[in-house]
C-alpha cells in the first residue's frame, strides 16, 4: 500500500479541503492505485537527467519574459468586488481571524 | 436541413448580402434552442453580446468597407476562457455565478476579427476529464452517437461544432482535451505549440501544459482561427515572439516527399483493432500522396501517463488554491477563516477535482516530492528528448489520437486510472510542448469517428496543417 488514510487526511488538511469519510476511503483506494501505477517510473535511471523546469527553449523566451515596469490604469476594482461573496468596498470581508 | 456554414461561405454570403450577420446569429440560436436540450453543449448563451457584435458587422457590410477575416462567424467558447460580463463557470459549482471583469486575449482577438460569440460551452470541471462527465452541469452527448460521450474535457466545444451549433469553437488542451473530443466527434481539432497562443484570461489548470486551440468542420477554418489567436501577448509572459507564418498558405503546400514518422510504441496492446485498421489506412493514404513513411522509436512513450498525472495534478493543486471563498465564487459558512476555506472547497469542488487536488498535494508534499514530482519532471525531459530525436529524422509524426472510439456514457466513470490510461497518445505531445492536430480518419461501422493525430516540431503548426489539409482533401474522413 502506497498511501494510508492518515496520509490522505494530512494532505487534505494541507489543501484546506473538507472530505467526508466515504470520500476519504474512495480517494485513498483510487490514489493508491494511481501511485502504484506511477512507480513504473522507477524502472528508469534518471541520475544524469535534468528535470524539465520549463517548456520553451531559452531562445524562445529571451525577450518574452521581461517588460518595462510601467504603471497602467486598471479600473475594474468595483466590478471585481461585485463578484465577492461578502464584499465591503473597498474590502473583502472574511470570518473573524483575531480574537480580542 | 440547416446549412453547414464555413468561414468562407459566411464571408461570401455576407458580402453578397444574401444574409445579414444578425440573421445568421439568430439562425444559430434557433438551432441551439432545438438541439441543446438534448446535447447540453452550451452552458450559457450570450445573445446580447452576440447581436451587438452582429449589428457592428452588418454596419460594416452596409458601408462597403472590407470585412475582417471572421466577420459574422458564429463561434462558441469553452467555459474556462474568460468573457467579460458573460458567466464563466469552468463546469464547476464553485464558479456557478462568476462573471469575469475582463476578456481573455483570444476572445478579444476573435471579436476584433469580427467573430460573434454565441455562448460558453460545457466541459469537465476545470478541464479535468476525458469524457465531459465531470461537469457539475451534466454530461454532453456526442452529436454523432447520442448514447456516447463527446470526449473531454472540451466536449461542449467539440459537440457544438459537430452538431452545427457553431461554425468554429475554442477549446483548451492540457493532456488531449482538444484532440480527443475532436476525434470522438469527427472534426479537426488543434492544439498549438506551448507559447503560440496567449493564455491571458484562461482559468488555469496546469500552467506548464494548458493551451488554447480551435475546433472547426474543416482544416482551412482551423488554420484561419489559429492565424487570429496566435502570437505574442504582453499580458502572457509565456507567449512567445516567434514569427507567426501565414497558416493558410502553409497548409496549401504539397506534401509529396515529406517524411512521416510512425512510432512503434503507439501501436501496441490496448488499441481497439478497428481503430488500428483505420489508422493504417490513413498511413497508406499518406504513402499514396507521396510521403515517405518511416518507422521510428519513441522509447519513453509508455511512461507518459504516469508523468502527466503527477505533473498535471501537482500544478492543479497549486492553481486551484485560489478558490477560497474570499474574492469570488461560492462561499460556505464556517465559524473561522480556516473552516470557511475547508467547507467552501469541500462543497464547491466535484469528485475528480478533489481527487486531483489530493494527489497533486501528495506528490508535492515533504518526503514525496523527490520520488514523484522531481522524478516526473526528469522523465518529462526524456519524453521531450524522444520528440527532438524523432524530428531530426522525420518532418512529422502520425499516430492514432485515441486508442478507442467514443465510449458509452457512464461506462468508465468508476475507474479513474482506466480513464487516465486512454489519454496515452495525446499526453506525450502535451508534455513535450509540440503542436498536434486530430483529423477525421473514417468511422467504425460508418458510425463511430476515428481521429488521426499529427505532431509537428515546436512552432511547426504550418507543417501540421499542411499534412492535415492534404489528408482531408484526399478523402481521409471517408476511409
Interface residues (C-beta under 8 A of the other chain):
Chain A: X3 X7 X8 X10 X11 X12 X14 X15 X16 X17 X18 X19 X20 X23 X27 X30 X31 X33 X34 X35 X37 X38 X40 X41 X42 X44 X46 X49 X50 X51 X52 X53 X54 X55 X56 X57 X60 X61 X63 X64 X65 X67 X76 X79 X80 X82 X83 X84 X85 X86 X92 X94 X95 X96 X97
Chain B: X98 X99 X101 X102 X194 X195 X208 X232 X234 X237 X238 X239 X240 X241 X242 X300 X302 X303 X305 X306 X307 X309 X310 X317 X321 X324 X325 X326 X327 X328 X329 X330 X331 X334 X335 X336 X337 X338 X339 X340 X341 X342 X343 X345 X346 X347 X349 X351 X354 X355 X357 X358 X359 X361 X362 X365 X372 X374 X375 X376 X377 X378 X379 X380 X381 X382 X384 X416 X417 X420 X431 X433 X458 X459
